[in-house]
Amino acid sequence: QVQLQESTPGLVKPSQTLSLTCTVSGDSITGSYYYWNWIRQPPGKGLEWMGAISYSGSLYYSPSFKSRTSVSRDTAKNQFTLQLNSVTPDDTALYYCAGQRRFRMGKTRPQDYDYWGQGTQVTVSS
């Protein structure tokens, strides 16, 4: 059973860099043709796909976030990470990590993902 767990950064100040880590258990992030995604949901809005990293390390980004987003991984720790630079209060959202066994880039429906973390609330405020 694959399980995902996001880190909990909590409150981030404007202009800072948000760093989130997703720890995967139950399988290797480099195996089984998995794709590992970051998705967020701002208050009162729908899901927004931000980016992904594949089992082989290939990277994919939403054009909406590409200029200030970086996704990476630590295979030794079985983790993948999101860095979002220059955050503003508009980046306040519930952030999720999610896994796919078959890549469907940019999807924003819950059923398009096979595994979800529980989500972590990030608030950007001074």
N, C-alpha and C positions, 0 to 999 in steps of 0.2 A: 504494500500500500504506500503510494507516494504521498508524502505530506510536505507542505511548504509553510514556513514561518517567517514573517517579516520582522525586522528589527523595529524598535520604537523610539525614533528620534524626538517625538513630541513637538516642542516649540522651537521654531527657527526664526531668526531675525531677518528682516528684509536685507537684500544684497548678499546674504550668506549663501553657502553651498549646502544643499540638502543631500545627505548621504543615507541611502537605505540598503540593507542587506537582506537577502532571502536565503534562508538555510533550507536545503532540500534533504529529506530523509526518505529511505525506502528504495532508492535507486541512485545511480550515478548521473550527474548532470551531463556527462560526456557520452552516455549510452542511449540506446534505443531510439535514436533519431529525435530526441526531444528538442523542443524550442521553449525557451524560458522568457517570459514577458513581464513587462511592467505596465500597469494600467492604473488609472486613478479616476475618482469620482468627486468632483467639486460639489459643494452643498447645492442641492436643488437642481443638479444637472445630471446628464447621463455619463456612461463610462467613456473614458478617453484612453486610447492606446498610445503608449509613449515610445516603446522600443522593445527590442528582443535580442537575445543571443542564442545561437544554435548549439547543439551538442558538439559541433566541431569548432565553435568559436566565431562563426560568422555573425556580423552585427547588422541590425536593421533598426531604422529610426523613423518615427513619424516626422514629416516635414514641419509640423507645428512645434516640435521640440528639438529638432536636430541641432540647432545652433547652440544650445546650452545644455545638452544632455549627453551623458556618457554611460554606457552599460559595459560591465566587465564581469569577470568571473575568477574565482579561486578554486581550482579543481581539487586541491589538497583538502580544502575545508568543505567541499561540495556546496559552495555558495555562489550566488551571482549578485551583482550590486548595481545600483542606480545612483548616479550623481546628477543633480540638477543645479546649475549655477544661477547666480543672480536672482534668487527667488524674490517674489513679491507677494502681497496678500492674496493675489489671484491664484497662487499655487497652493493655497489652503485646500486640502482635499483628503479623502480617504484613499490611501495608496495600497494597491494590491500587487502581489506577484502571482503569476499563473503559468501553468505548463500546458503545452500541447504535444501530442504524439504525432500530429501532422500539422505542418505550418500553414496557417491561414492568416496572412499578415494583416494587421490593422483591424482585426475584428473587435466588435464592442458588445457582443451578446454573451451573457454568461455561458450559454451552451456551446460556444465556440472554443471553450477551454476545458481540458480534461481534469486539471487540478488547480485549486485556488488556495492561497493563504487566507487567513482570517481578516486581513486588512489592518492597516495601522493609520491612525489619524495624525496628520501633520498640519500644524497651524503656523502660519507665517505672520508674525506680529512683533512690533517693537515693544 
